Amino acid sequence: MTDLSLTKADADALLAMEKHRVDDTQYEYPSLGGGLRMFRVA
C-alpha cells in the first residue's frame, strides 16, 4: 500500500490554497463512516 501521509506544513498549504469550482455538480455526502470519491478526467 502507498504511504499517503502529509506533513503538517503540506496539509496547511493545501488548506490555504485558493479553490475553484470546475462545474455546478452537486454532491450528496454520506453519513458518518461513509466515503465519497470525485475524479476529474481530462
C-alpha positions as CSV (number, residue, x, y, z in Angstrom):
1,M,0.0,0.0,0.0
2,T,1.2,3.5,-0.8
3,D,2.1,5.8,2.1
4,L,-0.1,8.9,1.6
5,S,0.8,10.8,4.8
6,L,1.3,14.6,4.7
7,T,3.4,16.8,6.8
8,K,1.5,19.4,8.8
9,A,3.2,22.1,6.6
10,D,1.9,20.4,3.5
11,A,-1.6,20.0,4.8
12,D,-1.7,23.6,5.9
13,A,-0.5,24.7,2.5
14,L,-3.2,22.7,0.8
15,L,-5.9,24.1,3.1
16,A,-4.7,27.6,2.5
17,M,-4.8,27.3,-1.4
18,E,-7.5,29.1,-3.3
19,K,-10.1,26.7,-4.5
20,H,-12.2,27.0,-7.7
21,R,-15.3,25.2,-8.7
22,V,-14.9,23.4,-12.1
23,D,-18.7,22.8,-12.7
24,D,-22.1,23.0,-11.0
25,T,-22.3,19.4,-10.0
26,Q,-23.9,18.9,-6.5
27,Y,-22.7,16.0,-4.4
28,E,-24.6,14.3,-1.6
29,Y,-22.1,13.5,1.2
30,P,-22.5,10.2,3.0
31,S,-23.2,9.9,6.7
32,L,-20.5,9.3,9.3
33,G,-18.2,6.4,8.2
34,G,-19.1,6.7,4.6
35,G,-16.9,7.8,1.7
36,L,-17.1,9.9,-1.4
37,R,-14.6,10.0,-4.3
38,M,-14.6,12.6,-7.0
39,F,-12.4,12.3,-10.1
40,R,-11.7,14.8,-12.7
41,V,-10.8,13.2,-16.0
42,A,-9.2,15.5,-18.6
